[in-house]
Amino acid sequence: MTLFIIGLIVFFGVHAMPVVARGQRQALIAKLGEGPYKGFYALAALAGFVFIIIGWRSADASQLYVTPAYFRHITYALMLIALILLAAAYTPAGRIAAAAKHPMLTAVKIWAFAHLLVNGEVRSVLLFGAFLVFAVGARIAAKRRAAPIRAAGSMVNDGIAIAVGLAAYVGVAFFLHRYIAGVALV
């Protein structure tokens, strides 16, 4: 459990720096240069992620809660929305991205909440709860600093985001989830 917790702290600590310590981040970039800073940032985030993965097996898997079986269907629907929003964050801006304001953070919040609906063991609550808390905090911080919001673009771009999100959904649901999480969905 210790390695899992250390991984969460490292992963979210690294990701929190640009959100809560913007001045220190800028000072590090000025001192190291943008390329080396991004390299160290990526390595530290990757180290945290690896610790989470390795620590997962030994983390506490005792059940805190069990939800009704039909919650799986709610989770599946929420995951489709989350993957479309994730695609909208990385495809040319459309109305979906503009409406979500920060589609990546919105996707993470929905993804984490959806997984909390159906995963009631301690380690899952810690993992998905941490992602949810981080995404909510990052969104609040972005709103407070008046971070730029993507302008609405063409509905064609929405079609691209929907197609990419739907393809990702099918790929994860029918194939990848068993390799990512060790649980086959279909």
PyMOL commands that set and color helices and strands:
alter all, ss='L'
color gray80, all
select helices_A, chain A and resi 2-20+22-32+34-56+71-90+95-100+103-118+122-144+155-180
alter helices_A, ss='H'
color red, helices_A
deselect
rebuild
show_as cartoon
